[in-house]
């Protein structure tokens, strides 16, 4: 499990870059916390990259990136669901893109397929 987390830590920035590319190519949105009043909104990444709603929170919202699965949760999942087979744990690095339409989902899948 330690080796898996070392690999995941190295791969996380690469995944984040890919997710940003896929969202930009498909009109994908990310969950964003509002700074004023709390709550959660969804921000289109193409708006973020143009400066209209920036992922760094300059517009009053912070993108809520997925990050690594906690080690505690990974251990729990490996024991309870995977019979202690660490090789079955596939979602240590994770992100989520939200779409407004099936056309946008299809565009994202096309971008992933390259």
C-alpha contacts under 8 A as a table, 3 or more apart, distances in Angstrom:
res1	aa1	res2	aa2	distance
1	X	4	X	5.01
1	X	5	X	6.33
1	X	86	X	6.49
2	X	5	X	5.21
2	X	6	X	6.34
3	X	6	X	5.09
3	X	7	X	6.29
4	X	7	X	5.18
4	X	8	X	6.07
5	X	8	X	4.82
5	X	9	X	5.95
5	X	92	X	7.51
6	X	9	X	5.21
6	X	10	X	6.42
7	X	10	X	5.19
7	X	11	X	6.16
8	X	11	X	5.01
8	X	12	X	5.86
8	X	68	X	7.48
8	X	92	X	6.53
8	X	93	X	5.93
9	X	12	X	5.41
9	X	13	X	7.92
9	X	68	X	7.66
9	X	93	X	7.96
10	X	13	X	6.98
10	X	14	X	7.89
11	X	14	X	5.25
11	X	15	X	6.25
11	X	93	X	7.69
12	X	15	X	5.13
12	X	16	X	6.15
12	X	67	X	7.51
12	X	68	X	7.64
12	X	93	X	5.98
13	X	16	X	5.00
13	X	17	X	6.21
14	X	17	X	5.16
14	X	18	X	6.31
15	X	18	X	5.05
15	X	19	X	6.04
15	X	93	X	7.66
16	X	19	X	5.08
16	X	20	X	6.18
16	X	95	X	7.39
17	X	20	X	5.19
17	X	21	X	6.31
18	X	21	X	5.03
18	X	22	X	6.15
19	X	22	X	5.09
19	X	23	X	6.05
19	X	95	X	7.29
19	X	97	X	7.61
20	X	23	X	5.15
20	X	24	X	6.07
20	X	45	X	7.26
21	X	24	X	5.16
21	X	25	X	6.16
22	X	25	X	5.14
22	X	26	X	6.20
22	X	28	X	7.55
22	X	108	X	5.60
22	X	111	X	5.81
22	X	112	X	6.63
23	X	26	X	5.20
23	X	27	X	5.68
23	X	28	X	4.20
23	X	29	X	6.74
23	X	44	X	7.97
23	X	45	X	6.05
23	X	46	X	7.54
23	X	97	X	6.75
23	X	108	X	6.79
24	X	27	X	5.70
24	X	28	X	6.49
24	X	45	X	5.69
24	X	46	X	5.17
25	X	28	X	7.80
25	X	107	X	7.20
25	X	108	X	6.73
25	X	111	X	6.78
26	X	104	X	5.21
26	X	105	X	7.16
26	X	107	X	5.06
26	X	108	X	4.98
26	X	111	X	7.65
27	X	44	X	6.28
27	X	45	X	6.79
27	X	46	X	6.44
27	X	99	X	7.20
27	X	104	X	6.13
28	X	44	X	5.69
28	X	45	X	6.08
28	X	46	X	7.81
28	X	97	X	5.76
28	X	98	X	5.71
28	X	99	X	5.17
28	X	100	X	7.64
28	X	104	X	6.92
28	X	105	X	7.99
28	X	108	X	7.74
29	X	42	X	5.75
29	X	43	X	5.04
29	X	44	X	4.03
29	X	45	X	5.50
29	X	97	X	5.62
29	X	98	X	4.89
29	X	99	X	6.06
30	X	42	X	5.33
30	X	43	X	5.36
30	X	44	X	6.45
30	X	45	X	6.80
30	X	63	X	6.43
30	X	64	X	7.19
30	X	65	X	7.86
30	X	96	X	7.01
30	X	97	X	5.58
30	X	98	X	6.06
31	X	40	X	6.55
31	X	41	X	5.79
31	X	42	X	4.52
31	X	43	X	6.43
31	X	63	X	5.86
31	X	64	X	5.51
31	X	65	X	7.74
31	X	98	X	7.80
32	X	40	X	5.59
32	X	41	X	5.22
32	X	42	X	5.66
32	X	43	X	6.44
32	X	61	X	5.68
32	X	62	X	5.03
32	X	63	X	4.12
32	X	64	X	5.21
33	X	38	X	6.34
33	X	39	X	5.82
33	X	40	X	4.60
33	X	41	X	6.32
33	X	61	X	5.27
33	X	62	X	5.16
33	X	63	X	6.46
33	X	64	X	6.63
34	X	37	X	6.63
34	X	38	X	5.01
34	X	39	X	5.76
34	X	40	X	6.11
34	X	41	X	7.05
34	X	60	X	5.85
34	X	61	X	4.29
34	X	62	X	6.52
35	X	38	X	5.67
35	X	57	X	7.88
35	X	60	X	5.24
35	X	61	X	5.52
35	X	62	X	7.24
36	X	60	X	6.87
42	X	98	X	7.76
43	X	47	X	7.26
43	X	48	X	7.20
43	X	53	X	7.09
43	X	63	X	7.93
44	X	47	X	5.37
44	X	48	X	6.51
45	X	48	X	4.76
45	X	49	X	6.14
46	X	49	X	5.23
46	X	50	X	6.26
47	X	50	X	5.20
47	X	51	X	6.38
47	X	52	X	5.17
47	X	53	X	5.48
47	X	54	X	7.39
48	X	51	X	5.34
48	X	52	X	5.80
48	X	53	X	4.31
48	X	54	X	4.18
48	X	55	X	5.77
49	X	52	X	7.59
49	X	53	X	7.55
49	X	54	X	6.45
49	X	55	X	7.81
50	X	53	X	7.54
50	X	54	X	7.70
51	X	54	X	5.24
52	X	59	X	7.36
53	X	57	X	7.70
53	X	58	X	7.36
53	X	59	X	5.37
53	X	61	X	7.60
54	X	57	X	5.78
54	X	58	X	5.82
54	X	59	X	6.03
54	X	61	X	7.72
54	X	62	X	7.95
55	X	58	X	7.53
55	X	61	X	7.38
55	X	62	X	5.80
55	X	63	X	5.26
56	X	61	X	7.75
56	X	62	X	5.95
56	X	63	X	7.19
57	X	60	X	5.20
57	X	61	X	4.57
57	X	62	X	4.39
57	X	63	X	7.27
58	X	61	X	7.03
65	X	95	X	6.37
65	X	96	X	7.80
66	X	93	X	7.84
66	X	94	X	5.51
66	X	95	X	4.51
66	X	96	X	6.72
67	X	93	X	6.35
67	X	94	X	6.09
67	X	95	X	6.88
68	X	92	X	5.38
68	X	93	X	4.90
68	X	94	X	6.40
69	X	73	X	6.73
69	X	74	X	6.53
69	X	91	X	7.23
69	X	92	X	4.91
69	X	93	X	6.66
69	X	94	X	7.51
70	X	73	X	5.28
70	X	74	X	6.22
71	X	74	X	4.96
71	X	75	X	6.13
72	X	75	X	5.31
72	X	76	X	6.24
73	X	76	X	5.00
73	X	77	X	6.08
74	X	77	X	5.12
74	X	78	X	6.09
74	X	89	X	7.52
74	X	92	X	7.51
75	X	78	X	5.15
75	X	79	X	6.17
76	X	79	X	5.33
76	X	80	X	5.95
77	X	80	X	5.22
77	X	81	X	5.35
77	X	82	X	6.75
77	X	89	X	7.89
78	X	81	X	5.75
78	X	82	X	4.81
78	X	83	X	6.38
78	X	84	X	4.98
78	X	85	X	6.22
78	X	86	X	5.91
78	X	88	X	7.72
78	X	89	X	6.80
79	X	82	X	5.97
79	X	83	X	5.46
79	X	84	X	4.72
79	X	85	X	7.83
80	X	83	X	6.51
80	X	84	X	7.72
82	X	85	X	5.43
82	X	86	X	7.36
82	X	88	X	6.50
82	X	89	X	7.80
85	X	88	X	5.93
85	X	89	X	7.82
86	X	89	X	5.55
87	X	90	X	7.59
89	X	92	X	7.02
91	X	94	X	5.83
99	X	102	X	7.45
99	X	104	X	6.04
99	X	105	X	6.22
100	X	104	X	6.80
101	X	104	X	5.28
101	X	105	X	6.59
102	X	105	X	4.90
102	X	106	X	6.10
103	X	106	X	5.03
103	X	107	X	6.15
104	X	107	X	4.96
104	X	108	X	6.20
105	X	108	X	5.12
105	X	109	X	6.26
106	X	109	X	5.08
106	X	110	X	6.17
107	X	110	X	5.02
107	X	111	X	6.25
108	X	111	X	4.95
108	X	112	X	6.17
109	X	112	X	5.00
109	X	113	X	6.09
110	X	113	X	5.08
110	X	114	X	6.11
111	X	114	X	4.94
